[in-house]
Amino acid sequence: MNVHSTSPEFKQNAARALNDSQLQKALGNVKQGFIDKRRMAADKLPEFEALRDSARDIKNHTLEHLDLYLEAYEEKVKASGGHVHFARDAAEARDIILTICREAGAKTVTKGKSMISEEIGINHHLEAHGIRPVETDLGEYIIQLRNELPSHIIAPAVHLNATQVEEDFRRVHTHLDAKRDLSEPVQLLTEARAVLRERFLAADVGITGANFLVAETGTSIIVTNEGNGDLTQILPKTHIVLASLEKLVPTLEDVSQLLRVLARSATGQELSVYTTFSTGPRRSTDADGPENYHVVLIDNGRSAMLGTSFEEMLRCIRCGACMNHCPVYHAVGGHAYGWVYPGPMGAVLTPSLIGVDKAGHLPNASTFCGRCESVCPVRIPLPKLMRHWREREFERHLTPATVRSGLQFWGFFAKRPALYRLATRAAMGALALAGRQRGRFSWLPMAKGWTKYRDFPAPQGETFQARWKRERKGASA
């Protein structure tokens, strides 16, 4: 585990989140700000569903031949004058980056938004060795001031309001006029831009992530809406691209298809404001750019997912659509998940990377409504993968004894259909009789996890099996 995780305390984290009135208000922006925009952007593109199929196939093909594309990519980067470093885990990646920064004599490092950098904890590592990292994405800059992890993979500070940001700016930007007006969001943005511009100019090294790496050309690609990624790459003498293995795609044509589903799924845009292609260091004919270009490719558990039930998770292009549409994320936010990756994608990826023993609660934090799968631009079957993790958790006896015994009790009846039908009819009849006056229960034995937060409705009418049998009989008559 590379960054301290509180995933084992998911239930406690979620309870605090549910009782945080400010957070609950902020989470309303996720539902309002993303869902309708994604739907409208998809509806405007007739071939959107076909592009999702193509994106899935491109990623599947790449994963199937990942070794070949990694070799091709490395050759192209070297041919352009760059360097490729392979890191097996987070510690190795941190050491590689620290060595590059020291060779560059770096005192200040600017960073574009990168979830993999959060995963390996590079900021704390650089700080511990006397190098100052500065996040340049506005959301990432804000949470860096607060010493927090992102609460969303594309909107890191979505859990905060403008008043909290103003307080943080006044606390940290003490060199500015204390009487300045920061009552409007545009004033906060202007101040951040001015402060960060100084950091851009002072940086010795720039670190960016990569949305895609192109084997055909040795190109790294980032998509942003602020332009900070461009300044992070162009101004310092050394540019470090930090990416995990699954970011590889074969060709520029493949990237063009993936880009068409990425922004629409993430923010409802046709394309992000900036889509930046970088291929090696500055050439003699270039007006600007870095003198040194390094790519650090990180495994950190990904290769172990290849060929397993969880390989499909490696298709993820980090759009955030799954969490934008997830009722559980809407209720508790990102920090409740306790590590770098929140929402449905985090519920699958986190156990893969840090272990189901540490993150087993996350796959259980799902209603299995299927909304995440229905909007995923690369058609990852997230509910199926969460179910696989639940199976692993059960097999390893990591689930509570009460849950295991309850499932075994239910399994006894489920294997005996006649007895199951008899038992459900009897249980429904008893509950219907007991709840006939109020029509609901505020308390039931063995159901306090439900009734603690909501009433349990009293059953009405016939059982599902009885209705199913009746309607099928009617349909065939």
N, C-alpha and C positions, 0 to 999 in steps of 0.2 A: 504494500500500500504506500502511495507516494505523497499524498496530502492527507492530513488528519481527517478521518471520516467519522461522522456521527450517524451513519446509516443504521447501525444497530439500535439507535434510539429513535427510529422513525416515529413510533407511536407517540412518544413524548414531544418530539419536534412538531408533529401534526397537531397535537392538543394545544400547544402554545400558539401555533399559527391560527387555529380556529378562533382563539380568544384574543387575537391581536386586531383590534378594530381598524387601525390604520392600514395594516396589510390587507385586510379584507376589502377595504375600499379601493386600494391600489390594484388588487387582482381583478376588479371589475374592468379595468382598462385592457386586460388581456382579451377578455371576451368581446369587448367593443372594438378594439383596435386591430384585430387580426382576422377573426372568423369571416366577417362579411367581405372584407377586402380580398381574402383568398378566394372565396366563392365567386365574386364578380370577375376577378382576373382569370379564373379558370373558365368561366362561362363565355368569356369573350374570345377564347381560343378554341375553335372547333376541334383541333387535333390534340387537345390537352391530354385526354385519356390515352391516346395512341403514343404520345410522348412519354407518358409514365411507363408504359410497357417497354418502350425503347430504352428508357433510362435504367429500368430494372435489368434488361438484357445486357446492356453495356457493362454495368457493374458486375453482374454474374460472370460474364466472359472474362473481365479483368481479373477477378478473384481466382478463377479457374487457371489462369496463366500468369499469376502474379510474379512468379520468379523470373519469367522471361521479360515482362514489362519493367521490372526493377532493373534488370541488367541493361535493357535498352535505354531507360531513363538516365542511369548513371553514365553511360557512354556519351549521351548527348550533352549532359551537364559538363562533363570534362572537356568535350570538344569545344564548348563555348567559353572555356576558361574558368569554370567553377569547380567546386569540390563537393563531393557527397560523402557524408559520414553516416554509418549505420550504427544505431544504438539498440541494444537488446532490451534495455529497461530504462526506467527513469533516472537512476543514479548514473548510468553511463551517458545518457543524453545530457544531464546537467554538467558532467565533467567535460564533455566535448565542447559545450557552449562556453563554459568558463575559460577553457583553454583558448578558444578563438578570441574571446573578449580580452584576455590578458595579452595575447599576441598583438592585438590592435591597440593596446594601451588604454583601454576603455575605462573611463570614470563614470560616464552616464550612458545608459542604453535606453532608446525609445522602443516601444513595443506596439504593434498592431494587435487587434483582438485575436486571441488564439485560445481555444479550449484545451488543446494539447499542452500548452504552456502552463495552464492551471493544473492539468493532470500531473505533470512532473514537478510542480512547485518551483519553477525556475526563478521567480522573483525573490523568494526568500533565500534561495541558494546564492544568487548574485549579491544580495544585500549582505549576507554573512561573510562575503569575501570582498567587501569594500566597493562594490559596484552598484550604482544607483539605477534601478529600472524604473521607467516612467511609462505608464499606460497612456496611450494617446486616443483610443476610442473614448468618447465622452462617458458612456456608461461604465466602461472598465475603469476610467480615471476616477469616477465617483466612488466606486466600490473599493478601489485601491486606497483611497483616503480613509475609508471606513474599515479597512482590513477585513473585507468580506469576500466570499466566493460569489460568482455570478448567480443570480436567481433564475436566469433564463439564458439559453445559449445564443440568442441573437439580440436580446434586450436585457443586458446584465443588471440594470438598475430599475427594472420595471416595478419592483416592490417598494420604491421610494416615492415621496412626493416632493414638490418644489421647495417646501419649507425646510425639509430635512437636508436637501442639497445646499440651500442657502446657508444653513447652520454649519455644514461641513466646509464650505468655501470660506466662511468668515473665520472658522477655527484654524484653517491651514494657510490661507492666503493673508497672513498677518502683515505682509509688506505693502498691502494696498490700503487705500483710504477706508477707515472704519465706518465712515458715514455714507459710503457709496450705496446707491439704490440697487437692490437685487430682488425686487418684488416681482419682476416679470421673467418668464423663462428665457426670453431672448437676451436679457441682461446676464443671466447665468451662462448662457452659451458664449456670449461675447467675452466674458471674463475667462472662461476655460480656454477659449481660442488664444487669447493673448498670453496666458500663462504657458500654454503648451507650445506656442510658437518659439518661445525662448528655449524650451527643452529640445525641440527639433534641431535648432541651430547649434546647440551645444553637444549633441549626441555624437559619440564616436562609433557606435554600433547600432544598427536597427534590426529588430527581430520581428518577423511577421509569421503568421500561420500560412496555410494554403488551403483554399477550397478544393483545388484540383492541381495535380501534377501531370504533365503531358509527356508520355514516353516518346512520342514521335519527335518532339522538338527540345525536350529538356526544360520546358517552361513551367514556372509556378504561377498560379492564378489566385488572386484574392478579389472578393467582391465586398464593397463598402458603400456607405451612403454619406460619409463625411470627408473622404479624401485623406484622412490621417495615414492610411496605409501607404499611399503614394509618397508622402513626405518621409515616412519611416524608412522606405526603401531607397529613396533617391539621395537624400541629404548626407547621411553618414558615409564614411569611407568603406565600411563593411556591412554587408547585408546577410543576415542569417535567416533562412527559411526553415521553419520548424513544422514538421508534418508527420503524421502516422502513415503506415504502409498502405492503407486502403484508399488513400487519396489519389492513387494512380489511376489514370484513364489512358487508353491507347492513343487517340488522335485528337487533333483540334476539332474535327468534325463531331467527334463524340462529345467534346466539351460544349460545343454549340447547342447540342440537344439538351444536355444536363442543365445548362444555364437557363434555358427556356422554362424549365419546371422549378428551378431553385427559387428565384425571386418571387414568382407567383405564389409558391407555396409558403414562403417565409413571411413576406410583407405585402403581398398583393400587388407588387410592381411587375411590369413587363421585364425590366432589368434593373439591377441596382444602379445607383447614380454613377458609381465607378466600378468598372471591371478591368483590372490591371494585370497585364501579362509581363512577366519578367523572365528573361533568358540570359543567364550569366552576368558577369560584371560589365562595366562600361567599356565600350569599344572606342577606338581612337576617333571615330567619326561621331560619337554620341555627345550631345550637349551636356548631359549630366548623368548621374548614376554612380553606384558604388565601385570602388576599385577592387574589392574582394567580394566574392559571392559563394556562400556556403549553404548547403542543404543538409539538415540533420533529420534523417529518417528513423522513426522510432517504432519499434515493435511493441514492447510493453504489454504483451499478452495477446496481441492480435493474431499472430501466426498459430497460436494454440486453438483459436476459434475456427480456423480453416478446416473444412471437412467434417465439422460437427453440426449438431442441430442448430447452433447459434451463428453459423457462417453468414446467414442472411442479414444479420445485424450490421455486418461490415459494408453493406450497401449504403448505409446512412450518409447523407450529404449535409447534415447539420442545419436543416431549414427551420426546425422548431415547430412545424405544423402539428406534430403529435401532441405536444404540450399545450399549444394554443387551443386545441379542441378537447382536451382531457378534463372531465369534471372533477377528478381528484386534484389535478394541478390547480384548477380554478379555486378549489377549496383551501389548499394548504400552501400553494406557492412552491418555489424551487428549493429554498433552503431546508425545508423539512426532509428532503431526500438525503441530505447529509453529506453529499460529495459533489463532484464537479458536474455531473450530468443529471438533470432532473427530468421529471415527466416520464411518459411511457418508454422513450428511448433509453433514459437512464435506468429504468426498472429492468431493462434487459442488459444494457452494456455494463453497468456497475457491477453486478454479480460476476460477469465474465472477467472483469479486470481485477477486482479486489476480493472476490470469493463470495459464494452464496452464504457462507457462514457469517460474513460481516454485513451482507446486503440482502438477506433473505426476506426481509419485510417488504422490500420495494416491489417485487412481482405480485405481492398480495394486495398492494395499494392500487387496485384496478376494479372497475365495475364490469370489465369485459364488454363494454358497450360497442366496441369496435370502431369508434370514431377515429382513433389514431391510425388504424390500418386504412380506413376509407380515404384519408387525406394524404397519406405518405406518398411523396412524389416518386419513390422507387419501390413502392408496394411491399414494404417489409411487413410480414404478418406478426405484428407486435403482440396481439393477444395470444397467439399460438406459442410464441417464444416465452412469454411470461408464464404460460401454463407449463412449459417444459421446466422452467426454473422451480415452479411450485412442486413439480414431480421430483426434481433433484432434492429439494428441501425435505420433502416427505421421506424419500428413500434414505436420506442421511440422518433421519430422526431429529432434524433441527426444528420442526414444528412443535408447538406445545403438546403435551400428552393428551390434553382435553380435545384438541383438534384431531389428533390421530385416532383417538378412541371414538370420537363422534363420526368420523368418516368410516371407520370400520363398522360401527353400528348401522350407519346408512347403507354400506355395502352389503351387509348381511341381508337386508330386505331387498335391495336392488337386484340381487342375484336370484331372487325368488319372486317373480312377477305377481303371482296370485296373492302371496302374503303381503307384498308391497301395496297392491290395490286395496286389500282389506284394511291394512294399517292406516293408509292415507284417508280412506273413507271414515274410519273410526275417529282419527285425529281431527279431521275437518268437522265432523259432526259434533264432537265434544267442544271444540273451540267456538263453533257457531252458536251452540247452546249457551256457553259461558259468556259470550260477548254480545248476546242478542239485544241487550238494553242500550249499551253505549256504542256498539258497532266497532269497537277498537279496544286495545289493551294498552295501558300505560306501563304494565309490568308483566313479565312472563318468566317462569323458571327456565334457566338455561338460555335465555335470550336477552340478558341485560345489555349486551353489547349493542343490540338494536334499540331496545326501549329506553336506554339512557339518553338518546338523542331524538327519538321519534316514537310515535305510537305504532303499535302493530295492528293492522286492520283485521277484524274478525272475518273468517272465511264466509263466503256466500255462494250458494248454488252448488253445482256438482264439482267433482275433481277434474283435473285436466285430462287424465286418462279417459274418464267416462265421457267427457265432452268430445274428445278426439275420436273415440270409437263411434259415438253417435253421429258426428258430422261426416266421418268417412263413410259410414253406412248409408247416410242420406245422399252423399255425392255419387255413390255407386249404384243407387237405386234407379 
